[in-house]
Amino acid sequence: MPHPKKILDIIPPKDFGDKIRAITPKIQQKPKRKPIKIPVLKLSIVFIILLLVGGVLTIHFVFQKATITVWPETKEVSITQRIVVATEIEEIDIEEPQIPGVTLSIEKEATQLFDATGFKASAIKSNGSIRVFNERSVTQILIVNTRFTSEDGFVFLTTKRIAIPAQKGST
């Protein structure tokens, strides 16, 4: 069998010797520009003017305010007329001077504690009366020695059987 031929993919390097000369890149120099000189005094004056204009605009838009006061024209009118307040109507009647109204009843209740004016020791039990209300629709029976306790912690006992009638008008 014949020997296969060798295929080289890369050409092997050769010795060029003195044929290679040094390559020096040519650098093109850009012409130099003169630096711009801005006077510090002019720059500071422009900065101060811009700062003042910005401050004035800020104050103008942030703190703007307007106050408008409207006063209605008033006239004093004096009329003497009899006006009836009626509970049966719901709107004002101008032909027969009537205005709608509601009957109010006000009930006030007051409670006050009084200090005793003296102290006396006695072997007799104290006695008195209390008022008991029955808000239920049936009569309430209290047996002998039913206990009642006051806000101050005193205990009162009934001495006889008591019937408390039902509240009037309850069904």
TORKOL-4160 file (C-alpha; in steps of 0.2 Angstrom, whole numbers, padded with zeros to 4 digits, m for minus):
171
<pt num="1" X="0000" Y="0000" Z="0000"/>
<pt num="2" X="0007" Y="0017" Z="m0004"/>
<pt num="3" X="0011" Y="0029" Z="0009"/>
<pt num="4" X="m0002" Y="0043" Z="0011"/>
<pt num="5" X="0005" Y="0060" Z="0007"/>
<pt num="6" X="0007" Y="0072" Z="0022"/>
<pt num="7" X="m0004" Y="0088" Z="0020"/>
<pt num="8" X="0003" Y="0103" Z="0030"/>
<pt num="9" X="m0010" Y="0115" Z="0035"/>
<pt num="10" X="0002" Y="0128" Z="0041"/>
<pt num="11" X="0017" Y="0133" Z="0031"/>
<pt num="12" X="0032" Y="0131" Z="0042"/>
<pt num="13" X="0042" Y="0147" Z="0046"/>
<pt num="14" X="0057" Y="0151" Z="0036"/>
<pt num="15" X="0072" Y="0161" Z="0042"/>
<pt num="16" X="0072" Y="0178" Z="0033"/>
<pt num="17" X="0088" Y="0183" Z="0041"/>
<pt num="18" X="0093" Y="0201" Z="0038"/>
<pt num="19" X="0078" Y="0204" Z="0026"/>
<pt num="20" X="0067" Y="0209" Z="0040"/>
<pt num="21" X="0069" Y="0227" Z="0045"/>
<pt num="22" X="0062" Y="0236" Z="0060"/>
<pt num="23" X="0045" Y="0244" Z="0056"/>
<pt num="24" X="0042" Y="0260" Z="0065"/>
<pt num="25" X="0025" Y="0266" Z="0065"/>
<pt num="26" X="0022" Y="0284" Z="0059"/>
<pt num="27" X="0013" Y="0294" Z="0072"/>
<pt num="28" X="0004" Y="0308" Z="0066"/>
<pt num="29" X="0003" Y="0322" Z="0078"/>
<pt num="30" X="m0012" Y="0333" Z="0079"/>
<pt num="31" X="m0009" Y="0351" Z="0079"/>
<pt num="32" X="m0010" Y="0358" Z="0097"/>
<pt num="33" X="m0025" Y="0370" Z="0101"/>
<pt num="34" X="m0023" Y="0384" Z="0112"/>
<pt num="35" X="m0032" Y="0381" Z="0129"/>
<pt num="36" X="m0048" Y="0391" Z="0131"/>
<pt num="37" X="m0045" Y="0404" Z="0145"/>
<pt num="38" X="m0061" Y="0409" Z="0153"/>
<pt num="39" X="m0059" Y="0423" Z="0165"/>
<pt num="40" X="m0064" Y="0418" Z="0183"/>
<pt num="41" X="m0072" Y="0435" Z="0186"/>
<pt num="42" X="m0084" Y="0433" Z="0171"/>
<pt num="43" X="m0088" Y="0415" Z="0176"/>
<pt num="44" X="m0092" Y="0420" Z="0194"/>
<pt num="45" X="m0103" Y="0435" Z="0188"/>
<pt num="46" X="m0113" Y="0423" Z="0176"/>
<pt num="47" X="m0115" Y="0410" Z="0190"/>
<pt num="48" X="m0121" Y="0423" Z="0203"/>
<pt num="49" X="m0133" Y="0430" Z="0190"/>
<pt num="50" X="m0140" Y="0413" Z="0186"/>
<pt num="51" X="m0141" Y="0409" Z="0205"/>
<pt num="52" X="m0151" Y="0425" Z="0208"/>
<pt num="53" X="m0163" Y="0422" Z="0193"/>
<pt num="54" X="m0166" Y="0404" Z="0199"/>
<pt num="55" X="m0169" Y="0410" Z="0217"/>
<pt num="56" X="m0182" Y="0423" Z="0211"/>
<pt num="57" X="m0191" Y="0410" Z="0200"/>
<pt num="58" X="m0191" Y="0398" Z="0214"/>
<pt num="59" X="m0198" Y="0410" Z="0227"/>
<pt num="60" X="m0211" Y="0416" Z="0213"/>
<pt num="61" X="m0218" Y="0399" Z="0210"/>
<pt num="62" X="m0216" Y="0391" Z="0227"/>
<pt num="63" X="m0223" Y="0405" Z="0238"/>
<pt num="64" X="m0236" Y="0412" Z="0227"/>
<pt num="65" X="m0253" Y="0415" Z="0236"/>
<pt num="66" X="m0269" Y="0424" Z="0232"/>
<pt num="67" X="m0283" Y="0428" Z="0245"/>
<pt num="68" X="m0300" Y="0433" Z="0238"/>
<pt num="69" X="m0313" Y="0439" Z="0251"/>
<pt num="70" X="m0332" Y="0440" Z="0245"/>
<pt num="71" X="m0344" Y="0450" Z="0256"/>
<pt num="72" X="m0362" Y="0448" Z="0252"/>
<pt num="73" X="m0373" Y="0464" Z="0253"/>
<pt num="74" X="m0384" Y="0464" Z="0268"/>
<pt num="75" X="m0400" Y="0473" Z="0271"/>
<pt num="76" X="m0410" Y="0474" Z="0287"/>
<pt num="77" X="m0428" Y="0470" Z="0285"/>
<pt num="78" X="m0441" Y="0472" Z="0298"/>
<pt num="79" X="m0458" Y="0463" Z="0296"/>
<pt num="80" X="m0471" Y="0461" Z="0309"/>
<pt num="81" X="m0482" Y="0446" Z="0305"/>
<pt num="82" X="m0490" Y="0431" Z="0314"/>
<pt num="83" X="m0482" Y="0414" Z="0310"/>
<pt num="84" X="m0489" Y="0398" Z="0316"/>
<pt num="85" X="m0478" Y="0383" Z="0320"/>
<pt num="86" X="m0488" Y="0367" Z="0315"/>
<pt num="87" X="m0483" Y="0349" Z="0318"/>
<pt num="88" X="m0495" Y="0343" Z="0304"/>
<pt num="89" X="m0487" Y="0351" Z="0289"/>
<pt num="90" X="m0470" Y="0346" Z="0282"/>
<pt num="91" X="m0466" Y="0361" Z="0271"/>
<pt num="92" X="m0467" Y="0380" Z="0273"/>
<pt num="93" X="m0484" Y="0387" Z="0268"/>
<pt num="94" X="m0482" Y="0406" Z="0263"/>
<pt num="95" X="m0501" Y="0409" Z="0259"/>
<pt num="96" X="m0506" Y="0404" Z="0277"/>
<pt num="97" X="m0489" Y="0409" Z="0286"/>
<pt num="98" X="m0485" Y="0392" Z="0294"/>
<pt num="99" X="m0469" Y="0383" Z="0296"/>
<pt num="100" X="m0466" Y="0365" Z="0301"/>
<pt num="101" X="m0461" Y="0361" Z="0319"/>
<pt num="102" X="m0459" Y="0347" Z="0331"/>
<pt num="103" X="m0465" Y="0346" Z="0349"/>
<pt num="104" X="m0451" Y="0343" Z="0361"/>
<pt num="105" X="m0452" Y="0337" Z="0379"/>
<pt num="106" X="m0436" Y="0338" Z="0390"/>
<pt num="107" X="m0434" Y="0328" Z="0405"/>
<pt num="108" X="m0420" Y="0331" Z="0417"/>
<pt num="109" X="m0414" Y="0321" Z="0431"/>
<pt num="110" X="m0401" Y="0325" Z="0444"/>
<pt num="111" X="m0392" Y="0315" Z="0458"/>
<pt num="112" X="m0381" Y="0322" Z="0471"/>
<pt num="113" X="m0372" Y="0314" Z="0486"/>
<pt num="114" X="m0373" Y="0323" Z="0503"/>
<pt num="115" X="m0361" Y="0321" Z="0517"/>
<pt num="116" X="m0368" Y="0317" Z="0535"/>
<pt num="117" X="m0367" Y="0331" Z="0547"/>
<pt num="118" X="m0362" Y="0321" Z="0562"/>
<pt num="119" X="m0359" Y="0303" Z="0568"/>
<pt num="120" X="m0369" Y="0294" Z="0581"/>
<pt num="121" X="m0367" Y="0276" Z="0587"/>
<pt num="122" X="m0383" Y="0267" Z="0590"/>
<pt num="123" X="m0389" Y="0249" Z="0593"/>
<pt num="124" X="m0404" Y="0252" Z="0582"/>
<pt num="125" X="m0402" Y="0247" Z="0564"/>
<pt num="126" X="m0404" Y="0261" Z="0552"/>
<pt num="127" X="m0419" Y="0262" Z="0541"/>
<pt num="128" X="m0424" Y="0272" Z="0526"/>
<pt num="129" X="m0433" Y="0271" Z="0509"/>
<pt num="130" X="m0426" Y="0268" Z="0492"/>
<pt num="131" X="m0435" Y="0269" Z="0475"/>
<pt num="132" X="m0435" Y="0253" Z="0464"/>
<pt num="133" X="m0441" Y="0254" Z="0446"/>
<pt num="134" X="m0447" Y="0239" Z="0436"/>
<pt num="135" X="m0445" Y="0241" Z="0417"/>
<pt num="136" X="m0452" Y="0224" Z="0413"/>
<pt num="137" X="m0470" Y="0220" Z="0408"/>
<pt num="138" X="m0474" Y="0209" Z="0423"/>
<pt num="139" X="m0474" Y="0212" Z="0441"/>
<pt num="140" X="m0458" Y="0208" Z="0451"/>
<pt num="141" X="m0459" Y="0200" Z="0468"/>
<pt num="142" X="m0445" Y="0204" Z="0481"/>
<pt num="143" X="m0444" Y="0192" Z="0496"/>
<pt num="144" X="m0439" Y="0197" Z="0513"/>
<pt num="145" X="m0421" Y="0201" Z="0515"/>
<pt num="146" X="m0418" Y="0205" Z="0497"/>
<pt num="147" X="m0401" Y="0213" Z="0496"/>
<pt num="148" X="m0398" Y="0230" Z="0488"/>
<pt num="149" X="m0380" Y="0237" Z="0487"/>
<pt num="150" X="m0376" Y="0256" Z="0485"/>
<pt num="151" X="m0362" Y="0263" Z="0474"/>
<pt num="152" X="m0352" Y="0265" Z="0490"/>
<pt num="153" X="m0354" Y="0247" Z="0495"/>
<pt num="154" X="m0367" Y="0249" Z="0509"/>
<pt num="155" X="m0379" Y="0234" Z="0509"/>
<pt num="156" X="m0398" Y="0237" Z="0512"/>
<pt num="157" X="m0410" Y="0222" Z="0516"/>
<pt num="158" X="m0429" Y="0223" Z="0514"/>
<pt num="159" X="m0439" Y="0220" Z="0529"/>
<pt num="160" X="m0455" Y="0212" Z="0521"/>
<pt num="161" X="m0461" Y="0205" Z="0505"/>
<pt num="162" X="m0463" Y="0218" Z="0491"/>
<pt num="163" X="m0472" Y="0217" Z="0474"/>
<pt num="164" X="m0465" Y="0230" Z="0461"/>
<pt num="165" X="m0479" Y="0233" Z="0448"/>
<pt num="166" X="m0475" Y="0232" Z="0429"/>
<pt num="167" X="m0470" Y="0248" Z="0420"/>
<pt num="168" X="m0486" Y="0257" Z="0413"/>
<pt num="169" X="m0488" Y="0257" Z="0394"/>
<pt num="170" X="m0477" Y="0242" Z="0391"/>
<pt num="171" X="m0484" Y="0227" Z="0382"/>
